[in-house]
Amino acid sequence: IESIDITNCSLAKSKLSIGGLLTRTKSLQEFYIDHNSFTGTLPSGLGTLSLLRILSMNHNQFTGFIPTNIGNLNELLLFSLSLRGRTLITTFTLSLGPEKKL
């Protein structure tokens, strides 16, 4: 599986119950869960998806910490997360790619 899109599926869970599935889906490159009602914390398994290029989780109700290992996703081009009046805390940094001499 290279892409999972469950946008606008009216899903609501206290935890993103597909977290276990994600850790077994090592070839995943695109993951969209926009416009659902997921709550709770983001699963740390997201940070193990080394080929992930797009992670879009807009308009859910996550709280707590963003897993720091998401900052290790070297292929990640888009990390999109907007919230509905919630607060998330993070300490990771994302690189803009390898440094190049101009």
N, C-alpha and C positions, 0 to 999 in steps of 0.2 A: 504494500500500500504506500503510495507516494503522496496522496492528498486525502484529507478528511475535511468535509465541510458540513457542519451541523448548524449553520446560521438560521435564525428564525424558526427554530423547531419547538419552541415553547418548553424547553427543558429546564428543570429546576432540581438541583440536588444540593445538599449541605456540603458535599465535597464533590469535586469533579471525578465521578466514579469511573471514568475511562482512563484514569491515571495509570492503572495497571496495564491496560491495553497499550498505552503509549510506550511504556518501557519495553514492550515486546515488538514494537513497530519501528525498528531501527532505520528503515528506508524512508520514513516519513519526511517529506520536504515542505508541505504546506498544511497548516492546521488552522481552521476557522471555526470559532464558536461564538460569533457575534450575535447580539440581540436574543439572548436567552435569559434565564434567571438563576444562573449558577451563583452559589454563595460559598463562603468559607475561604480557605486558603488555596493558593495555586499548588498543584502537585509538584514535588521536586523532580519527578520523572521527566518533566518537560526539559530540564537541563541536560538530559542524557541523549537527546535526539540530535546527534552530531551532524546530520545532513539537513536539519531544519533550516529553511530559508525564509518562511513566512509564518509568523505566529500572531494571529489576530483574534483578540478576545474582548472586543468592545461591547459596552452596554450590558454588563453582567453586574453582580453584586459581591465581588470578591473583597475580602478584608485580610488583614494580617501582613505577612511578609511575602515579597516576591523572592522566590528561591534564587540564591546567589549564583548557583551553577548555570542559570540562564545566560549569565555574562560570558560563559565559556563556549557558547555556540558560535563557532568561527564562520559558519556559512550564513548566519542569520542576516537578512537584508531588511526585514520589516518586523518590528515588534510594536504592535498597536494595542493599546489598552486604555480605554476611557471608562470612567466609572460613574455610577449613579449615586452621588453623594457619599461615597465610601472613601476610606483612606487605606492606602497600601504603603508599606515601608520597604525600602531597598538600599543596599549598600554596594551593588555591583556596578561595573562600568562596561560599556560596550565599545569595542574598538571600531574604528572606521576603516579598518583594513591595514595591510602592511604599509609601512612608510616608504615613500618613493622619493628619490632625488629629482628635483626639477631642473 
